[in-house]
Amino acid sequence: MAQKVWLASELETMTPAEQDALFDASVVTDLDTVPPEFLQRVRERLQHRIAGAGNAAPK
């Protein structure tokens, strides 16, 4: 899952189409490719936020 970290200066040299392609390539659509410990942390954070959503003050 480790990928290159792109610098702003590198992105600025790319065309909008190249930037879009780079972004699209970075989106993970298969959870089987995600490290299990990372996926577990994300799930725990999401469950915590959902549990806290019921306690939020109305706007």
C-alpha positions as a Markdown table, in Angstrom:
| # | Residue | x | y | z |
|---|---|---|---|---|
| 1 | Met | 0.0 | 0.0 | 0.0 |
| 2 | Ala | 3.0 | 2.3 | 0.3 |
| 3 | Gln | 3.0 | 4.7 | -2.6 |
| 4 | Lys | 5.2 | 7.6 | -3.6 |
| 5 | Val | 4.6 | 10.9 | -1.8 |
| 6 | Trp | 4.2 | 13.6 | -4.5 |
| 7 | Leu | 5.6 | 17.0 | -3.8 |
| 8 | Ala | 3.5 | 20.1 | -4.7 |
| 9 | Ser | 6.3 | 21.1 | -7.1 |
| 10 | Glu | 6.0 | 17.8 | -8.9 |
| 11 | Leu | 2.2 | 18.0 | -9.1 |
| 12 | Glu | 2.4 | 21.6 | -10.5 |
| 13 | Thr | 4.4 | 20.3 | -13.5 |
| 14 | Met | 1.7 | 17.9 | -14.4 |
| 15 | Thr | -1.2 | 18.6 | -16.7 |
| 16 | Pro | -4.7 | 18.4 | -15.1 |
| 17 | Ala | -5.3 | 15.1 | -16.9 |
| 18 | Glu | -2.1 | 13.7 | -15.4 |
| 19 | Gln | -3.1 | 14.9 | -11.9 |
| 20 | Asp | -6.5 | 13.3 | -12.3 |
| 21 | Ala | -5.0 | 10.0 | -13.4 |
| 22 | Leu | -2.6 | 10.1 | -10.5 |
| 23 | Phe | -5.5 | 10.7 | -8.1 |
| 24 | Asp | -7.6 | 8.0 | -9.7 |
| 25 | Ala | -4.8 | 5.5 | -9.4 |
| 26 | Ser | -4.3 | 6.2 | -5.7 |
| 27 | Val | -7.9 | 5.4 | -4.8 |
| 28 | Val | -8.2 | 1.9 | -3.2 |
| 29 | Thr | -11.3 | 0.0 | -4.2 |
| 30 | Asp | -10.3 | -3.5 | -3.0 |
| 31 | Leu | -10.2 | -3.7 | 0.8 |
| 32 | Asp | -8.3 | -7.0 | 0.5 |
| 33 | Thr | -5.3 | -4.9 | -0.5 |
| 34 | Val | -5.5 | -2.8 | 2.7 |
| 35 | Pro | -3.4 | -3.9 | 5.6 |
| 36 | Pro | -5.7 | -5.4 | 8.2 |
| 37 | Glu | -4.4 | -3.3 | 11.1 |
| 38 | Phe | -5.0 | -0.1 | 9.2 |
| 39 | Leu | -8.5 | -1.2 | 8.2 |
| 40 | Gln | -9.3 | -2.1 | 11.9 |
| 41 | Arg | -8.1 | 1.4 | 13.0 |
| 42 | Val | -10.4 | 3.0 | 10.4 |
| 43 | Arg | -13.4 | 0.9 | 11.5 |
| 44 | Glu | -12.8 | 1.7 | 15.1 |
| 45 | Arg | -12.7 | 5.4 | 14.4 |
| 46 | Leu | -15.9 | 5.2 | 12.3 |
| 47 | Gln | -17.7 | 3.3 | 15.0 |
| 48 | His | -16.6 | 5.8 | 17.6 |
| 49 | Arg | -17.9 | 8.7 | 15.4 |
| 50 | Ile | -21.2 | 6.9 | 14.7 |
| 51 | Ala | -21.7 | 6.3 | 18.5 |
| 52 | Gly | -20.9 | 9.9 | 19.2 |
| 53 | Ala | -23.3 | 11.2 | 16.5 |
| 54 | Gly | -26.3 | 10.4 | 18.7 |
| 55 | Asn | -24.9 | 12.7 | 21.4 |
| 56 | Ala | -24.4 | 15.7 | 19.1 |
| 57 | Ala | -26.3 | 18.9 | 19.9 |
| 58 | Pro | -29.0 | 19.8 | 17.4 |
| 59 | Lys | -28.2 | 22.7 | 15.1 |
